């Protein structure tokens, strides 16, 4: 069992299932509220295909058109997806600020949307864009520009020696 401070840190993470100390069962701590549940202009046929999380959100993987480079991950609800599809500008729901944001609206690092695809399970989106400038809030081209994590695999695997 992790030390108390590690367990306390785990319980503070939204969506983490933490054991209840008094009853011994798993509880889901309340997370921040999701986006407003106002009616969206999203085509109902698209909405029916979406499998949203408990906050009404779908993860959106953003990829550079042509190169296939993964730039970032964002979150969309029905309204953010509707805005993205109808404006050609990537719009997301900010879980920390609890508001919609159009990528590049303040930074100038815009995402021009060329294609949006729903995965086979309906629980994630692939947003193919032309990225202007940095995609990451740190100023990096991609949110995945940090040093790769070490990977080791079974002897003889491709991961060995790579």
Number of C-alpha atoms within 10 A of each C-alpha: 5 8 7 9 9 11 13 12 10 15 17 15 13 12 15 16 15 18 14 11 8 6 8 9 10 12 14 13 14 11 14 13 12 18 20 12 11 8 8 15 14 17 11 11 8 13 17 9 14 21 14 17 12 11 15 17 24 23 17 22 18 26 22 21 17 9 7 11 14 20 21 18 19 19 20 26 27 25 21 23 27 19 20 20 17 13 12 15 19 26 26 24 23 16 18 9 9 13 12 18 15 17 19 19 12 9 12 11 18 20 25 21 23 15 13 17 13 16 12 9 9 16 16 20 22 17 25 24 23 15 21 13 16 19 25 16 12 9 12 14 19 22 16 15 11 8 6 7 6 6 9 12 10 8 9 8 10 10 12 11 10 7
